[in-house]
Amino acid sequence: MHFSIQNILFLLVALAGFGLFAWQASRIRANVLMGRDRDVSGDVNDRLWKTLLVAFGQQKMFKRLTPAFLHLIVYVGFIVINIEVIEIMVDGLFGTHRFLQFAGPAYSALTGTNEILGALVVVAVTAFWWRRNVNVVRRFTGSEMRAWPKMDGNIILYVEVVLMVALFLMNTADLKAHQLQNLTMPGSFPVSQFLTGLLPDSVPMLHVLERIGWWSHIVGILLFLNYLPSSKHFHIIMAFPNVYFSRLIPQGQFSNVDSITHEVKAMMDPSYPVPAPATNPDGSAVAPTPFGAKDVNDLAWTNLLNAYSCTECGRCTSVCPANLTGKLLSPRKIIMDTRDRMEEKYNEPLLFNPALYGKEAKHDPQEQLDKENHTLLRGYVTPEELWACTTCNACVEACPVNINPLESIIEMRRFLVLEESAAPNALNAMFSNIENNGAPWAFSPSDRFNWADELFVADKKELEVRS
């Protein structure tokens, strides 16, 4: 073990990389917690089991075998290769070289598995790129998948290939340097052993190439780590808490508004004890909570967690009957719009606060007013999209990380109906009929069984004719 300027430089790079990621993660956590409170306590065993099956076990991915197999390769490669990243971190901090070589045969098995998985990852990523850019899968298209989302998907694939190339460069250069010096190389390298002919026979040059590969791999991983919060690929971290906190009640069970439930029960039973209005510590009444959701802070925090867990795979939209029949609704767009609105609402003030730039900073008052009035509902999601939903739960069932677009759709619909009375005409007519006639149909209660009388008369006449 020896220390050098490289170790100090690595320590600074690692602190900067992990520190920046921690800051981004804390910002996202603050964004998520701006949502309404939701009690998800209890049922720990059920939640852990679901996380094990859906998040770790990729259970829902295998409904489509081709992408599931390719994703499994990248997923397993990501997990196993990161064990070698631990070794790189130790080597970088303490000046060791292949710290885990003390494990002997186990180390050979690890490095050999890493190399095979690394090669398979390159193949899988190439197949993913082909499906996105050449033989384009329909669910990778759509109005929400243009510009940045499309570019983001490709950037991730390119970065993964670069990381694997850096890994093979490090291993191949190190292996060939050992061979030229008649030294035994710890580990097994079933892929790199065939690549040694591509590198020069100069030991000093091989040491330089090995360092280039080593630094490129670890710095690339730190850069990739800090790219994740701005990317759809953040799901590799967020999928696990998202699945853990996903709902355990039946998917078709809708939530009720407590205040409305109490009012209805009091109407049906005058003796029903209506809870007293909530009060603040100073005794003043708590401001009433709006019905439904107009903006992201009106959604539950679990819905906001959904937005940061979306991988934009399009499975939800590809099975949505409304979207398949040409309607405007795309469940994926609802989730992406929620994330975009969160980023707009909660992050811009941090970057563009006038106090940070001095009094000379120019701000258009009308532009600021437009931003304040720019909400998730109507600012991003239109009522036409919301009312196209059939509440069939196909999108919820299809999502591989248990995202629930339907909850957000229902909450925004609830706002339209209860806060703005902006339901479609057909629904407004039904509401009026229920209020006036006690049923969805435009008939008074006294005429409700006229159809039975008419059917009886018709049957009687038919019997008379037959006789």
GUTIKOL-605741 format. One record per residue: y, z, x of N, C-alpha, C in turn. Coordinates in steps of 0.02 Angstrom, whole numbers, padded with zeros to 5 digits, always signed. Last residue first. Layout:
<atoms>
YZXYZXYZX
...
</atoms>
This chain:
<atoms>
-00909-01447-05089-00954-01429-05144-00949-01480-05201
-00811-01502-05008-00880-01510-04988-00929-01496-05046
-00697-01457-05076-00710-01529-05070-00783-01542-05053
-00708-01320-05063-00710-01349-05130-00726-01423-05127
-00693-01308-04925-00756-01289-04956-00764-01319-05025
-00560-01349-04913-00613-01388-04879-00681-01372-04909
-00494-01248-04981-00492-01316-05007-00547-01359-04977
-00521-01141-04895-00545-01139-04964-00547-01208-04994
-00454-01179-04779-00527-01173-04777-00556-01173-04848
-00322-01173-04827-00349-01236-04804-00426-01235-04802
-00312-01036-04857-00304-01086-04911-00335-01152-04890
-00326-00983-04727-00373-00965-04780-00372-01016-04836
-00215-01036-04662-00281-01055-04639-00334-01040-04692
-00115-00971-04733-00118-01043-04736-00187-01068-04713
-00143-00839-04695-00147-00858-04766-00154-00934-04773
-00118-00849-04559-00186-00832-04581-00196-00851-04654
+00016-00877-04554-00030-00928-04528-00102-00914-04552
+00075-00761-04598+00074-00819-04643+00024-00872-04620
+00090-00649-04523+00022-00668-04540+00018-00726-04589
+00228-00635-04507+00187-00641-04447+00116-00666-04463
+00329-00612-04594+00298-00679-04596+00245-00688-04542
+00377-00488-04564+00344-00497-04629+00309-00564-04635
+00439-00504-04440+00375-00469-04443+00338-00480-04510
+00501-00673-04427+00510-00603-04443+00442-00570-04448
+00490-00779-04286+00470-00765-04354+00481-00690-04367
+00492-00841-04156+00552-00838-04200+00531-00830-04273
+00399-00741-04039+00408-00798-04083+00464-00787-04133
+00374-00626-03965+00409-00681-03932+00426-00740-03978
+00419-00481-04066+00369-00528-04040+00407-00587-04009
+00516-00412-04132+00460-00374-04104+00405-00418-04076
+00628-00473-04179+00567-00482-04218+00508-00443-04191
+00734-00439-04092+00746-00443-04164+00682-00441-04205
+00680-00434-03963+00727-00382-03985+00732-00381-04061
+00602-00548-03958+00570-00483-03949+00614-00427-03976
+00703-00644-03975+00650-00638-04025+00615-00570-04020
+00777-00626-03859+00809-00614-03924+00756-00604-03978
+00682-00664-03763+00708-00595-03763+00739-00578-03831
+00667-00799-03797+00610-00754-03804+00634-00681-03806
+00793-00846-03764+00770-00851-03833+00712-00804-03846
+00789-00822-03626+00838-00786-03667+00819-00788-03741
+00691-00913-03589+00677-00842-03584+00726-00801-03626
+00757-01033-03615+00693-01020-03649+00676-00946-03646
+00868-01026-03530+00877-01023-03603+00813-01006-03639
+00843-00914-03388+00842-00980-03420+00845-00973-03496
+00955-00774-03360+00888-00802-03367+00893-00872-03397
+01066-00696-03328+01065-00767-03310+00995-00796-03312
+01119-00568-03334+01096-00601-03396+01092-00676-03386
+01147-00499-03220+01190-00556-03235+01173-00590-03302
+01058-00392-03215+01127-00382-03193+01173-00438-03215
+00936-00435-03268+00962-00371-03288+01035-00360-03268
+00914-00569-03217+00905-00552-03288+00942-00489-03307
+00945-00567-03080+00974-00619-03123+00970-00598-03197
+00865-00460-03037+00938-00456-03033+00970-00506-03080
+00739-00515-03058+00758-00455-03095+00834-00446-03094
+00739-00616-02962+00737-00633-03034+00762-00574-03076
+00734-00534-02850+00794-00576-02862+00796-00601-02934
+00608-00477-02869+00667-00434-02866+00731-00475-02877
+00523-00589-02866+00528-00549-02927+00591-00506-02926
+00541-00629-02732+00558-00674-02787+00568-00635-02851
+00490-00520-02662+00561-00537-02655+00583-00582-02712
+00355-00527-02704+00395-00467-02717+00470-00483-02713
+00311-00651-02656+00319-00641-02728+00362-00580-02743
+00288-00647-02520+00350-00678-02544+00364-00663-02617
+00216-00545-02422+00217-00549-02495+00283-00580-02519
+00101-00558-02286+00170-00562-02311+00168-00574-02386
-00025-00549-02221-00011-00509-02281+00063-00506-02300
-00053-00639-02123-00028-00573-02101-00002-00532-02160
-00093-00759-02181-00139-00726-02135-00116-00657-02111
-00072-00796-02352-00039-00774-02290-00086-00737-02244
-00140-00821-02471-00148-00868-02415-00120-00841-02350
-00103-00723-02562-00173-00727-02542-00182-00769-02479
+00031-00755-02578+00012-00690-02550-00059-00692-02524
+00022-00880-02638+00056-00874-02573+00036-00808-02539
-00038-00851-02760-00074-00893-02712-00044-00886-02642
+00022-00779-02862+00000-00743-02802-00039-00785-02752
+00082-00830-02973+00009-00836-02969-00020-00798-02910
+00213-00845-03020+00187-00778-03005+00111-00778-03001
+00271-00968-03024+00226-00951-03080+00195-00882-03072
+00438-01015-02985+00378-00975-02967+00337-00958-03029
+00554-01070-03026+00497-01116-03020+00432-01078-03006
+00650-00974-03019+00619-00984-03084+00563-01035-03083
+00688-00986-02884+00657-00925-02909+00620-00936-02974
+00748-01112-02873+00689-01096-02834+00651-01037-02864
+00857-01093-02960+00807-01144-02975+00742-01132-02936
+00937-00997-02896+00897-00978-02955+00844-01029-02973
+00918-01015-02716+00948-01034-02780+00906-01009-02838
+00956-00929-02570+00904-00945-02618+00937-00959-02686
+01081-00916-02504+01024-00946-02471+00972-00972-02521
+01174-00881-02600+01198-00902-02534+01143-00938-02495
+01087-00852-02707+01137-00905-02714+01165-00927-02647
+01042-00707-02627+01038-00743-02690+01099-00788-02697
+01103-00663-02507+01039-00697-02506+01030-00738-02569
+01281-00702-02504+01224-00658-02511+01159-00698-02509
+01440-00702-02465+01382-00744-02451+01320-00700-02451
+01549-00625-02471+01522-00646-02535+01459-00689-02527
+01578-00610-02337+01562-00550-02376+01530-00568-02442
+01608-00742-02304+01549-00710-02274+01528-00649-02314
+01726-00760-02375+01668-00801-02392+01604-00770-02365
+01809-00672-02307+01793-00659-02377+01731-00698-02398
+01817-00737-02183+01787-00671-02186+01767-00653-02258
+01884-00852-02226+01817-00858-02197+01781-00791-02198
+02004-00796-02265+01963-00829-02315+01891-00836-02290
+02055-00748-02142+02039-00701-02196+01993-00732-02249
+02004-00795-01985+02026-00824-02048+02007-00776-02105
+02058-00721-01841+02006-00721-01892+02036-00745-01957
+02086-00711-01669+02106-00743-01732+02047-00743-01780
+02134-00584-01557+02080-00622-01586+02100-00648-01655
+02231-00501-01512+02248-00571-01513+02193-00614-01544
+02181-00374-01506+02218-00392-01566+02234-00466-01570
+02011-00382-01436+02083-00368-01435+02118-00394-01498
+01876-00393-01435+01913-00449-01407+01989-00438-01407
+01817-00288-01497+01791-00305-01431+01834-00358-01397
+01872-00281-01621+01890-00229-01574+01867-00245-01503
+01813-00385-01693+01880-00395-01665+01900-00342-01614
+01646-00425-01660+01690-00371-01683+01760-00380-01652
+01541-00512-01639+01607-00539-01652+01654-00486-01681
+01422-00444-01618+01442-00495-01569+01515-00517-01578
+01410-00358-01723+01401-00331-01656+01428-00379-01603
+01426-00440-01835+01479-00392-01819+01472-00362-01749
+01299-00513-01830+01363-00544-01811+01418-00494-01796
+01196-00433-01879+01203-00443-01807+01269-00473-01787
+01191-00422-02018+01191-00361-01978+01203-00372-01904
+01201-00551-02076+01238-00494-02104+01245-00437-02055
+01122-00641-02002+01193-00656-02015+01231-00593-02034
+00998-00580-02003+01030-00593-01939+01105-00606-01948
+00976-00581-02142+00980-00518-02105+01016-00527-02039
+00970-00719-02166+01024-00680-02196+01031-00612-02162
+00854-00752-02096+00918-00781-02075+00977-00741-02104
+00758-00680-02170+00770-00664-02100+00838-00691-02077
+00770-00746-02293+00781-00674-02289+00796-00653-02217
+00733-00876-02260+00802-00863-02282+00819-00789-02278
+00598-00855-02234+00642-00876-02179+00715-00864-02197
+00554-00822-02364+00547-00774-02310+00593-00791-02252
+00586-00941-02432+00612-00877-02457+00610-00826-02400
+00510-01036-02361+00584-01038-02357+00614-00972-02381
+00381-01002-02403+00400-00994-02333+00475-00993-02325
+00385-01039-02539+00381-00968-02520+00400-00956-02447
+00487-01152-02607+00443-01147-02549+00441-01073-02530
+00539-01240-02753+00516-01178-02722+00473-01189-02661
+00566-01357-02818+00607-01341-02760+00580-01281-02721
+00419-01453-02865+00474-01407-02878+00509-01387-02812
+00308-01534-02844+00374-01563-02833+00432-01517-02849
+00187-01475-02853+00206-01518-02909+00279-01541-02904
+00182-01394-02742+00136-01451-02745+00153-01499-02801
+00272-01292-02778+00289-01339-02725+00246-01401-02727
+00195-01231-02880+00262-01257-02895+00282-01309-02842
+00079-01191-02816+00075-01243-02867+00143-01272-02885
+00058-01167-02645+00102-01149-02702+00100-01205-02754
-00008-01196-02532-00050-01180-02590-00007-01163-02652
+00091-01219-02439+00041-01272-02449-00005-01258-02508
+00164-01102-02432+00193-01159-02467+00141-01213-02482
+00071-01024-02358+00095-01003-02424+00122-01062-02464
+00057-01092-02238-00001-01086-02281+00020-01066-02352
+00161-01102-02147+00164-01143-02207+00103-01138-02252
+00191-01034-02031+00133-01079-02030+00130-01123-02092
+00287-00942-01995+00309-01007-02020+00252-01058-02020
+00258-00814-01967+00244-00861-01913+00261-00933-01933
+00343-00666-02007+00323-00734-02028+00314-00779-01968
+00394-00544-01981+00324-00554-01965+00300-00625-01978
+00520-00530-02028+00513-00532-01955+00441-00544-01934
+00493-00524-02165+00533-00579-02139+00527-00585-02063
+00423-00404-02183+00390-00467-02194+00427-00525-02159
+00527-00314-02168+00477-00318-02115+00437-00382-02121
+00586-00335-02290+00623-00357-02231+00576-00360-02170
+00489-00277-02370+00504-00348-02379+00543-00376-02320
+00498-00146-02327+00436-00183-02313+00446-00258-02323
+00618-00105-02378+00614-00117-02306+00550-00153-02287
+00660-00196-02527+00626-00140-02493+00621-00156-02419
+00825-00265-02555+00752-00271-02551+00723-00209-02517
+00958-00246-02539+00930-00227-02603+00854-00232-02605
+00990-00301-02419+00988-00228-02421+00964-00202-02488
+00996-00439-02449+00938-00412-02413+00934-00336-02416
+01054-00454-02621+01059-00465-02549+01001-00429-02514
+01008-00432-02747+01055-00486-02738+01060-00504-02664
+00872-00372-02838+00900-00383-02771+00947-00444-02772
+00854-00247-02969+00834-00306-02931+00870-00311-02864
+00996-00160-03021+00929-00184-03039+00913-00245-02998
+01081-00047-02910+01077-00111-02948+01005-00127-02965
+01093+00126-02937+01064+00073-02896+01059+00009-02937
+01241+00220-02964+01180+00188-02990+01157+00131-02945
+01286+00352-02856+01303+00286-02882+01239+00252-02905
+01261+00518-02909+01242+00464-02862+01258+00397-02894
+01392+00629-02952+01337+00586-02973+01324+00532-02920
+01426+00777-02856+01446+00715-02888+01385+00671-02903
+01378+00884-02782+01375+00888-02854+01396+00826-02890
+01367+00870-02648+01429+00899-02673+01432+00904-02748
+01245+00804-02632+01250+00875-02614+01313+00909-02640
+01234+00702-02784+01245+00711-02712+01248+00786-02696
+01104+00684-02908+01172+00703-02886+01174+00709-02810
+01021+00592-03037+01023+00618-02969+01096+00633-02950
+01005+00643-03207+01031+00596-03156+01035+00630-03088
+00850+00715-03261+00922+00720-03253+00945+00671-03199
+00722+00627-03351+00746+00662-03291+00822+00661-03287
+00681+00658-03518+00713+00610-03473+00739+00648-03412
+00542+00705-03595+00594+00736-03553+00623+00685-03503
+00516+00655-03762+00503+00639-03692+00559+00667-03648
+00540+00667-03894+00528+00730-03857+00516+00717-03783
+00549+00539-03946+00611+00577-03936+00601+00642-03897
+00467+00407-03895+00451+00477-03907+00513+00519-03893
+00526+00284-03882+00462+00287-03917+00444+00359-03936
+00639+00315-03809+00647+00282-03874+00583+00288-03915
+00582+00369-03695+00623+00413-03737+00634+00382-03806
+00522+00256-03643+00480+00312-03665+00518+00359-03710
+00637+00182-03612+00590+00156-03661+00545+00213-03688
+00695+00264-03513+00731+00248-03575+00684+00225-03630
+00597+00264-03412+00615+00327-03446+00651+00314-03512
+00600+00128-03378+00538+00158-03404+00553+00223-03441
+00727+00116-03325+00711+00081-03387+00649+00110-03419
+00713+00195-03211+00763+00213-03261+00749+00178-03328
+00610+00127-03139+00599+00195-03166+00649+00212-03221
+00548-00028-03162+00611+00006-03145+00608+00074-03179
+00384-00066-03096+00431-00054-03151+00494-00020-03125
+00295-00196-03012+00328-00131-03012+00375-00126-03072
+00140-00275-03056+00212-00276-03044+00241-00205-03047
-00010-00325-02994+00023-00267-03026+00097-00267-03007
-00080-00419-02925-00050-00439-02988-00012-00384-03024
-00134-00354-02815-00077-00399-02804-00043-00419-02869
-00166-00178-02829-00184-00247-02846-00123-00293-02842
-00107-00084-02684-00119-00091-02756-00136-00163-02771
-00071-00091-02555-00142-00080-02567-00158-00086-02642
+00045-00188-02459+00028-00151-02519-00048-00148-02529
+00066-00159-02282+00061-00202-02341+00032-00163-02400
+00071-00088-02165+00114-00064-02220+00111-00110-02281
-00019-00161-02085-00030-00090-02097+00009-00066-02159
+00042-00286-02078-00021-00279-02114-00034-00206-02131
+00155-00248-02002+00163-00280-02068+00099-00274-02109
+00107-00198-01882+00138-00151-01929+00145-00182-01999
+00049-00329-01842+00009-00267-01847+00043-00215-01892
+00147-00427-01835+00092-00434-01883+00055-00369-01894
+00236-00406-01732+00253-00379-01798+00196-00384-01848
+00178-00472-01622+00191-00400-01620+00197-00372-01690
+00163-00600-01660+00109-00573-01619+00118-00497-01610
+00279-00636-01726+00224-00611-01767+00167-00582-01724
+00365-00696-01645+00371-00624-01647+00314-00593-01688
+00366-00830-01657+00310-00802-01621+00313-00726-01617
+00483-00872-01710+00430-00860-01757+00370-00825-01724
+00612-00788-01613+00563-00841-01626+00514-00821-01680
+00685-00689-01562+00722-00744-01591+00677-00800-01615
+00591-00602-01507+00630-00580-01565+00671-00634-01598
+00537-00685-01395+00500-00672-01457+00544-00650-01515
+00609-00684-01280+00619-00741-01325+00589-00727-01394
+00562-00578-01212+00630-00573-01240+00649-00632-01283
+00437-00627-01175+00442-00565-01214+00510-00559-01247
+00475-00734-01095+00441-00748-01158+00445-00687-01204
+00522-00662-00986+00568-00706-01023+00539-00720-01092
+00402-00601-00948+00459-00559-00968+00511-00600-01007
+00326-00715-00916+00304-00670-00969+00361-00626-00993
+00400-00767-00809+00392-00806-00871+00370-00763-00929
+00380-00667-00717+00448-00677-00743+00445-00718-00808
+00241-00688-00697+00266-00624-00724+00336-00629-00751
+00234-00825-00655+00193-00799-00710+00224-00735-00739
+00322-00837-00549+00332-00879-00609+00294-00850-00668
+00266-00748-00456+00332-00734-00485+00343-00774-00549
+00142-00818-00432+00144-00748-00453+00210-00731-00488
+00182-00947-00391+00142-00938-00451+00146-00868-00478
+00253-00909-00275+00287-00947-00329+00248-00939-00394
+00151-00848-00203+00208-00808-00225+00246-00843-00281
+00071-00962-00180+00043-00904-00216+00098-00860-00244
+00159-01038-00104+00139-01062-00170+00109-01006-00212
+00164-00957+00012+00225-00972-00026+00208-00994-00097
+00031-00963+00051+00060-00898+00034+00124-00907-00007
+00024-01100+00079-00016-01073+00023+00009-01004+00002
+00104-01106+00191+00126-01140+00130+00088-01115+00069
+00023-01032+00282+00090-01008+00263+00116-01041+00199
-00094-01119+00282-00097-01051+00256-00028-01024+00238
-00111-01284+00237-00069-01238+00277-00070-01169+00245
-00167-01383+00163-00212-01342+00205-00174-01292+00248
-00104-01398-00010-00106-01412+00062-00152-01365+00100
-00201-01432-00161-00151-01394-00123-00157-01409-00048
-00305-01493-00222-00238-01517-00239-00184-01484-00198
-00421-01428-00190-00407-01491-00156-00338-01518-00170
-00429-01322-00279-00405-01309-00211-00388-01373-00174
-00484-01338-00403-00414-01360-00395-00389-01352-00324
-00605-01280-00416-00604-01353-00419-00533-01381-00409
-00575-01147-00415-00614-01173-00359-00617-01249-00358
-00512-01122-00536-00470-01131-00477-00510-01161-00418
-00625-01100-00621-00581-01158-00630-00541-01172-00567
-00693-00986-00578-00731-01046-00595-00689-01108-00606
-00677-00865-00484-00626-00913-00505-00659-00981-00520
-00693-00690-00465-00727-00754-00478-00677-00802-00508
-00657-00565-00337-00654-00596-00403-00692-00661-00406
-00587-00577-00174-00613-00535-00228-00606-00570-00296
-00637-00686-00050-00588-00678-00103-00617-00634-00158
-00664-00660+00118-00695-00658+00051-00642-00643-00001
-00605-00779+00241-00605-00713+00209-00637-00717+00140
-00574-00890+00317-00642-00864+00316-00646-00792+00290
-00453-00945+00300-00456-00890+00348-00525-00857+00351
-00476-01035+00200-00455-01061+00266-00459-01008+00320
-00506-00947+00093-00558-00991+00120-00540-01016+00190
-00382-00886+00071-00439-00845+00093-00493-00889+00124
-00312-00998+00027-00290-00962+00087-00345-00918+00115
-00382-01029-00091-00386-01075-00034-00363-01041+00030
-00348-00917-00171-00418-00932-00155-00423-00977-00093
-00209-00930-00181-00238-00870-00151-00310-00883-00129
-00200-01052-00248-00170-01044-00181-00199-00984-00145
-00267-01019-00368-00291-01073-00324-00264-01066-00254
-00190-00914-00424-00260-00904-00406-00286-00956-00357
-00063-00976-00440-00071-00913-00403-00143-00905-00379
-00096-01086-00521-00066-01097-00455-00074-01035-00411
-00143-01022-00635-00190-01061-00595-00162-01075-00526
-00022-00963-00678-00080-00922-00664-00130-00959-00619
+00057-01076-00700+00077-01028-00649+00018-00983-00629
-00014-01132-00807-00009-01169-00744+00010-01121-00687
+00008-01033-00904-00060-01045-00880-00059-01083-00814
+00147-01045-00920+00119-00982-00898+00048-00991-00871
+00156-01177-00968+00187-01160-00903+00157-01095-00876
+00091-01162-01092+00062-01206-01041+00090-01188-00973
+00183-01077-01156+00114-01054-01145+00079-01097-01092
+00296-01159-01162+00297-01098-01121+00226-01074-01106
+00254-01257-01252+00271-01275-01183+00269-01214-01138
+00240-01180-01369+00182-01215-01340+00194-01233-01267
+00372-01138-01389+00318-01088-01378+00258-01121-01345
+00435-01259-01414+00453-01220-01355+00398-01170-01338
+00380-01296-01539+00362-01333-01479+00378-01294-01415
+00438-01202-01625+00366-01209-01622+00343-01245-01559
+00575-01230-01604+00547-01165-01584+00471-01169-01578
+00592-01355-01664+00599-01348-01591+00566-01284-01567
+00575-01317-01798+00530-01367-01768+00532-01361-01691
+00680-01223-01815+00610-01204-01825+00561-01252-01793
+00799-01308-01779+00775-01253-01738+00703-01233-01752
+00759-01454-01867+00803-01426-01814+00769-01369-01777
+00657-01407-02010+00693-01454-01968+00732-01416-01914
+00595-01334-02107+00562-01341-02043+00595-01393-01998
+00648-01333-02233+00660-01274-02192+00632-01280-02121
+00602-01450-02289+00673-01445-02274+00688-01386-02228
+00446-01503-02212+00485-01469-02264+00557-01460-02242
+00295-01479-02114+00355-01515-02134+00391-01476-02189
+00178-01419-02095+00227-01410-02042+00291-01448-02056
+00095-01458-02197+00128-01392-02204+00176-01377-02147
+00043-01581-02152+00095-01580-02203+00131-01513-02207
+00028-01612-01978+00000-01578-02037+00057-01569-02088
+00040-01759-01887+00077-01702-01916+00044-01676-01979
-00010-01809-01755-00046-01809-01819-00021-01751-01861
+00111-01768-01677+00081-01835-01681+00046-01843-01748
+00160-01637-01688+00205-01691-01669+00177-01761-01676
+00066-01541-01725+00136-01532-01745+00178-01595-01736
-00054-01579-01673-00050-01568-01746+00022-01561-01770
-00021-01578-01537-00039-01641-01569-00033-01635-01645
-00003-01442-01515+00054-01488-01507+00040-01554-01542
-00134-01397-01536-00080-01375-01580-00021-01422-01576
-00196-01460-01426-00216-01479-01494-00163-01457-01545
-00131-01391-01324-00124-01464-01329-00142-01488-01399
-00181-01264-01349-00109-01276-01356-00095-01351-01362
-00316-01284-01317-00297-01266-01385-00223-01280-01397
-00307-01314-01179-00337-01363-01226-00314-01348-01297
-00250-01195-01132-00215-01258-01121-00241-01311-01169
-00353-01106-01168-00287-01100-01198-00247-01164-01191
-00455-01146-01082-00463-01158-01154-00396-01152-01191
-00402-01100-00962-00413-01172-00971-00420-01189-01045
-00399-00962-00990-00338-00998-00973-00345-01072-00983
-00535-00935-01007-00490-00930-01065-00425-00966-01052
-00575-00954-00874-00604-00995-00927-00559-00995-00989
-00498-00855-00811-00491-00925-00793-00518-00971-00847
-00541-00735-00872-00471-00756-00876-00463-00830-00862
-00675-00733-00832-00658-00741-00903-00586-00764-00912
-00653-00711-00695-00688-00771-00718-00673-00785-00791
-00590-00587-00696-00554-00645-00671-00587-00710-00692
-00696-00508-00755-00629-00513-00785-00592-00575-00762
-00803-00523-00666-00811-00544-00736-00744-00553-00770
-00744-00466-00553-00765-00536-00552-00773-00564-00622
-00730-00336-00600-00670-00375-00584-00687-00450-00581
-00862-00299-00611-00822-00301-00672-00758-00342-00660
-00902-00300-00476-00928-00351-00523-00887-00356-00587
-00758-00212-00426-00816-00250-00404-00839-00302-00453
-00649-00131-00444-00699-00131-00498-00760-00173-00481
-00558-00154-00345-00605-00099-00333-00660-00097-00386
-00471-00249-00391-00531-00273-00357-00581-00217-00342
-00351-00216-00449-00412-00201-00487-00476-00223-00452
-00249-00263-00364-00262-00192-00368-00330-00176-00400
-00203-00377-00285-00261-00376-00330-00289-00305-00334
-00119-00287-00171-00140-00355-00185-00205-00354-00223
+00029-00180-00181-00042-00193-00172-00057-00266-00185
+00159-00141-00205+00146-00182-00147+00073-00193-00133
+00195-00074-00320+00169-00034-00263+00150-00075-00202
+00244-00167-00413+00278-00103-00404+00258-00068-00339
+00157-00276-00409+00229-00286-00399+00266-00221-00383
+00033-00219-00437+00044-00251-00372+00119-00258-00357
+00059-00179-00569+00044-00129-00518+00056-00157-00448
+00080-00305-00628+00133-00254-00630+00121-00201-00576
-00043-00366-00607+00017-00395-00575+00073-00344-00574
-00123-00286-00689-00135-00287-00617-00073-00314-00580
-00069-00321-00812-00065-00251-00790-00074-00247-00714
-00108-00453-00815-00036-00439-00809-00026-00367-00788
-00241-00441-00839-00221-00461-00771-00146-00450-00761
-00231-00412-00971-00259-00361-00927-00241-00377-00855
-00185-00529-01025-00136-00476-01016-00164-00417-00976
-00300-00600-01043-00259-00617-00985-00206-00563-00973
-00345-00543-01164-00383-00533-01102-00340-00547-01041
-00246-00580-01260-00266-00510-01251-00298-00500-01182
-00235-00720-01247-00175-00678-01241-00194-00605-01226
-00366-00760-01276-00337-00771-01210-00277-00727-01197
-00371-00725-01410-00414-00689-01363-00388-00698-01292
-00272-00819-01455-00267-00747-01469-00308-00706-01419
-00320-00944-01418-00255-00921-01392-00249-00845-01399
-00442-00942-01491-00441-00952-01418-00377-00925-01388
-00395-00929-01621-00437-00876-01592-00438-00881-01516
-00331-01049-01643-00290-00988-01639-00330-00931-01607
-00442-01134-01649-00392-01143-01597-00350-01080-01587
-00506-01080-01763-00541-01081-01698-00491-01089-01641
-00407-01100-01860-00431-01032-01846-00465-01029-01778
-00389-01237-01869-00336-01197-01839-00358-01126-01822
-00527-01259-01922-00500-01291-01862-00443-01251-01831
-00548-01179-02041-00587-01168-01980-00555-01198-01917
-00470-01082-02146-00461-01150-02120-00489-01150-02050
-00505-00955-02165-00510-00997-02224-00499-01070-02207
-00483-00879-02054-00543-00920-02055-00556-00955-02122
-00373-00797-02068-00364-00860-02033-00423-00907-02045
-00409-00677-02122-00384-00728-02168-00372-00795-02135
-00452-00603-02005-00497-00617-02062-00473-00676-02105
-00418-00560-01877-00398-00627-01899-00437-00649-01961
-00439-00432-01827-00497-00475-01838-00482-00544-01863
-00309-00377-01820-00350-00384-01760-00406-00435-01769
-00267-00404-01958-00224-00415-01899-00266-00426-01836
-00380-00385-02044-00334-00440-02053-00293-00455-01991
-00460-00275-01994-00489-00337-02019-00440-00396-02016
-00369-00177-01952-00424-00197-01908-00452-00265-01929
-00290-00162-02066-00260-00187-02003-00313-00212-01956
-00385-00109-02153-00355-00174-02168-00323-00204-02105
-00409+00012-02088-00463-00036-02097-00436-00105-02111
-00283+00072-02098-00311+00057-02032-00367+00006-02037
-00274+00085-02237-00226+00044-02201-00252+00025-02131
-00378+00172-02266-00377+00105-02296-00331+00059-02257
-00335+00285-02193-00398+00252-02177-00401+00181-02204
-00214+00318-02258-00214+00298-02187-00278+00261-02169
-00163+00354-02383-00211+00298-02377-00216+00273-02306
+00010+00404-02348-00057+00411-02374-00100+00350-02361
+00165+00316-02381+00125+00369-02351+00056+00371-02383
+00260+00231-02419+00197+00200-02399+00152+00253-02365
+00395+00215-02521+00346+00264-02498+00280+00229-02482
+00542+00139-02473+00479+00130-02509+00428+00178-02479
+00717+00112-02481+00661+00153-02461+00600+00136-02504
+00792-00048-02449+00780+00010-02492+00717+00047-02469
+00844-00094-02280+00816-00105-02347+00806-00041-02385
+00879-00057-02156+00934-00065-02204+00908-00078-02274
+00768-00062-02076+00780+00001-02112+00842-00002-02156
+00782-00188-02019+00729-00177-02067+00743-00114-02109
+00888-00164-01929+00895-00213-01983+00844-00200-02038
+00830-00072-01842+00888-00051-01882+00898-00100-01940
+00733-00155-01785+00713-00096-01824+00770-00072-01868
+00817-00242-01717+00777-00267-01773+00752-00210-01816
+00869-00155-01621+00914-00190-01668+00876-00214-01729
+00755-00121-01552+00792-00069-01589+00840-00099-01639
+00721-00244-01495+00676-00213-01543+00711-00159-01584
+00828-00263-01408+00818-00310-01464+00773-00280-01517
+00804-00155-01321+00867-00159-01359+00860-00206-01418
+00680-00191-01269+00687-00128-01307+00750-00129-01349
+00715-00307-01200+00671-00312-01258+00676-00249-01301
+00795-00252-01101+00825-00299-01149+00781-00306-01210
+00697-00175-01035+00756-00143-01065+00789-00188-01117
+00606-00269-00987+00584-00221-01038+00643-00187-01072
+00696-00338-00897+00657-00371-00949+00636-00325-01004
+00748-00237-00813+00793-00280-00853+00756-00312-00911
+00630-00187-00757+00674-00143-00796+00721-00183-00840
+00585-00304-00690+00545-00274-00744+00587-00228-00788
+00688-00324-00597+00673-00376-00647+00635-00346-00706
+00678-00205-00523+00740-00221-00559+00728-00273-00613
+00547-00218-00472+00565-00161-00514+00627-00175-00555
+00562-00334-00394+00518-00335-00453+00534-00277-00500
+00647-00286-00295+00669-00340-00339+00627-00343-00402
+00561-00193-00237+00624-00171-00267+00650-00223-00316
+00461-00279-00192+00445-00226-00240+00507-00201-00275
+00530-00360-00101+00500-00390-00161+00485-00337-00214
+00561-00277+00001+00616-00297-00042+00590-00329-00106
+00418-00166-00002+00462-00216+00028+00518-00231-00020
+00285-00053+00039+00342-00072-00003+00386-00121+00035
+00107-00048+00033+00169-00050+00071+00224-00075+00025
-00060+00000+00043+00000+00000+00000+00062+00000+00044
</atoms>
